Amino acid sequence: MRQYVTDTQCLLWYLADDRRLPRAPGRIFNAADNGSAQILVPTIVLVESIFLAQRRRVGSDTLARMLELREDLDDGIAVVPLDMAIVRTVMDFGPAAVPELADRVIAATARSLGLPLLTVDHAIAASGLVEVIS
């Protein structure tokens, strides 16, 4: 089964059934729902989503769905914890390449795991440090 890492925006758009989710990530989320792919969610995505919900930029229903995700690698969409390998990989993504700290952690998660990243973030894509699907 093919695995991917998602960023905050793609996951939020998917959970909210938002039409702004690009076609390629949308197909991958559907594949995860059908058991033919797996999407890993960095823990920082959950933290960033709580922050956005507290600023009323994310609906409470969407946040509730996100907080139901588990660290169970048998799930189609599973939370992956922050570990030391990811922390060390964050150093590859300096502020000049990827200005936002949360985005650096997300990109470092994908790079550390050797997986493509579902994102619409231009800075991450431009860094060339991780394979991007948008």
ABEGO torsion letter per residue (X at the ends): XBBBBBBAAAAAAAAAGBAABBAAAAAAAAAAAAGABBBBBBAAAAAAAAAAAAAGABBAAAAAAAAABBABAABABBBBBBBAAAAAAAAABBAAABABAAAAAAAAAAAAAGBBBBBABAAAAAAGABBBBX
